[in-house]
């Protein structure tokens, strides 16, 4: 979820309380506390660190009390002895923990994936209920903050909206998924891994993704849906990343392993000539491939046109690899293709690892494990 929505939800939560410390810092501090978990990007200097840290340990349920404690210390005006109606430090700590939990909730209901079980698991939780930017969620919160002097009941309704609206989106998602599965079964199609995603302007538009076997191998199909879950456009088709290839690359590289754990139904295509590296001397039949994720696209033509206008417009999250057959690059396990070089590029944030040799996965140190690094 975007930082404006996070901050607005924190402000609404503070204004909805029956009483609060009499200081002009009360609402801004609640807003900052609610948005603060996204400071994780400050510590990510490489694309791999961005994958592992963003929506990582600062969004973890296990780390929530620790982050809440740090935020409570920063909210000194709320428990300062000279503040009229001041709260105890413990009450401030409870507030900041609640702000972190609300932040986690608003991220979990999107499609990005949030690692709420770190450091014990890198599993990403995504409920696919709302788009990453949803004006139907954000604007009522901003309006309530603007009108806060009118009545507290308005703030309570706005606070309820933070939870009810995404929950309704999750429910609609489940309905549309069941409807899509039934429709495809009625067409005698054998599909797998069917997933419904909110599109821009959800709940009025959605997308369905699924895998299907074809004469050309496994394909990932994509189709735009309307508010009732009915197809509104023809299907598009993309080459699915073969499971064996994903497994082989993940075994040889921590970057590949992390990227494929991040993706949802990854697809693959030949790398554009301008992005492909020079083949190392002595290596025959090298292949340059691009892996990416359809999750961050849109089924709406005008939205795609708008996305194309953004600076550095490109596929948002890209993994490029250069591989060679086992016989051309001895040393690969079980005769699988050898990963020669890799490149992780995130166009919107301008993070680029550039071409580099892969680093094999290894057990993390204790410090790395605690913060979710590898």
Secondary structure, 3 states (H helix, E strand, C coil): CCHHHHHHHHHHHHHHCCCCCCCCHHHHHHHHHHHHHHHHHHHCCCHHHHHHHCCCHHHCCCCHHHHHHHHHHHCHHHHCCCCCCCCCHHHHHHHHHHHHHHHHHHHHCCCCCECCCCCCCCCCECCCCCCCCCHHHHHHHHHHHHCCCCCHHHHHHHHHHHHHHHHHHHHHHHHHHHHHHHHHHHCCCCEEEEEEEECCCCCCCEEEEEEEEECCEEEEEEEEECCCCCECCCCEEEEECCHHHHHHHHHHCHHHHHHHHHCCCCEEEECCCCCCCCCCCCCCCCEEEEEECHHHCCCCHHHHHHHHCCCCCCCCEEEEEEEECHHHCCCCHHHCCEEEEEEEEECCCCEECCCECCCCCCCCCHHHHHHCCC
